[in-house]
Amino acid sequence: MNETNPTPETPDMPINNTKPPLQEFLEHQVNAAQETVKALQALVPPDFRTHSRAARKEFLLSFKVLLDGAMTTVERELNKSRQSGDSETPATSSSGPSTTGKSKVKVEVS
């Protein structure tokens, strides 16, 4: 055992057969992922992590502002639509273009 790896794997280690192989495999995978994260964190200077965290926060705040603005605009337009819709009768407040009427359309079929 050394200081960098407190539990090195050696051929002399006894095999623990009390757990199912899949569970043991998953535990080793989790440990490997955790050690990889620690190794990558050791490579990145603390100032970089601090500034990256601040940049991520600002990036997310920018989208929050954008979405809040879009929500405000949509709510305002919905309120306008509801207010103007209250004064119309149901027959004149169709939600789309009329499919019947006096206008004629010429269609060419080839």
C-alpha positions as CSV (number, residue, x, y, z in Angstrom):
1,M,0.0,0.0,0.0
2,N,1.3,3.5,-0.9
3,E,0.1,7.0,-0.4
4,T,-1.2,7.7,-3.9
5,N,-3.4,4.6,-4.0
6,P,-4.6,3.3,-0.6
7,T,-6.0,0.1,-2.0
8,P,-3.8,-1.1,-4.8
9,E,-4.9,-4.3,-6.5
10,T,-2.3,-7.1,-6.3
11,P,-2.5,-10.8,-7.2
12,D,-2.1,-11.5,-3.5
13,M,-5.4,-9.9,-2.6
14,P,-8.0,-12.5,-1.6
15,I,-11.0,-12.7,-3.9
16,N,-14.3,-11.7,-2.2
17,N,-17.0,-14.0,-3.4
18,T,-19.7,-12.8,-1.1
19,K,-21.1,-10.3,-3.7
20,P,-22.5,-11.1,-7.1
21,P,-20.0,-10.4,-9.9
22,L,-22.2,-7.7,-11.5
23,Q,-22.4,-5.8,-8.2
24,E,-18.7,-6.0,-7.7
25,F,-18.1,-4.9,-11.3
26,L,-20.4,-1.8,-10.8
27,E,-18.6,-0.9,-7.6
28,H,-15.3,-1.0,-9.3
29,Q,-16.7,1.1,-12.2
30,V,-18.0,3.7,-9.7
31,N,-14.7,3.8,-7.9
32,A,-12.9,4.2,-11.3
33,A,-15.1,7.1,-12.2
34,Q,-14.6,8.8,-8.9
35,E,-10.8,8.5,-9.2
36,T,-11.0,9.8,-12.7
37,V,-12.8,12.9,-11.5
38,K,-10.3,13.4,-8.8
39,A,-7.4,13.1,-11.3
40,L,-9.0,15.6,-13.7
41,Q,-9.6,18.0,-10.8
42,A,-6.0,17.8,-9.8
43,L,-5.0,18.9,-13.3
44,V,-7.2,22.0,-13.3
45,P,-6.0,25.0,-11.3
46,P,-8.3,26.3,-8.6
47,D,-8.7,29.7,-10.3
48,F,-9.9,28.0,-13.5
49,R,-12.6,26.2,-11.5
50,T,-13.6,29.4,-9.8
51,H,-13.9,31.3,-13.0
52,S,-15.6,28.3,-14.8
53,R,-18.2,28.2,-12.0
54,A,-18.8,32.0,-12.4
55,A,-19.1,31.7,-16.2
56,R,-21.6,28.8,-15.9
57,K,-23.7,30.8,-13.5
58,E,-23.7,33.9,-15.8
59,F,-24.5,31.7,-18.8
60,L,-27.5,30.2,-17.0
61,L,-28.7,33.6,-15.7
62,S,-28.6,34.9,-19.3
63,F,-31.0,32.2,-20.4
64,K,-33.2,32.9,-17.3
65,V,-33.5,36.5,-18.3
66,L,-34.3,35.5,-21.9
67,L,-37.0,33.1,-20.9
68,D,-38.5,35.5,-18.4
69,G,-38.7,38.1,-21.1
70,A,-40.3,35.7,-23.5
71,M,-42.9,34.6,-20.8
72,T,-43.7,38.3,-20.2
73,T,-44.3,38.9,-23.9
74,V,-46.4,35.8,-24.3
75,E,-48.5,36.7,-21.2
76,R,-49.0,40.2,-22.5
77,E,-50.1,39.1,-25.9
78,L,-52.4,36.5,-24.4
79,N,-54.0,39.1,-22.2
80,K,-54.5,41.4,-25.2
81,S,-56.0,38.5,-27.2
82,R,-58.4,37.7,-24.3
83,Q,-59.5,41.3,-23.9
84,S,-60.2,41.8,-27.6
85,G,-61.8,38.4,-27.7
86,D,-64.3,39.3,-25.0
87,S,-65.9,42.1,-27.1
88,E,-66.4,39.9,-30.2
89,T,-69.3,37.5,-30.7
90,P,-68.4,33.8,-31.2
91,A,-69.4,33.9,-34.9
92,T,-66.9,36.6,-35.7
93,S,-64.0,35.4,-33.5
94,S,-62.9,32.5,-35.6
95,S,-59.4,31.3,-34.9
96,G,-58.4,30.9,-38.5
97,P,-59.2,31.9,-42.1
98,S,-62.6,31.2,-43.4
99,T,-63.0,28.0,-45.5
100,T,-66.2,29.2,-47.1
101,G,-67.1,32.5,-48.6
102,K,-67.5,34.6,-51.7
103,S,-63.8,34.4,-52.8
104,K,-63.0,32.0,-55.6
105,V,-59.6,30.5,-56.1
106,K,-58.4,29.1,-59.4
107,V,-56.4,25.9,-59.2
108,E,-54.3,24.5,-62.0
109,V,-53.9,20.8,-62.1
110,S,-51.1,19.4,-64.1
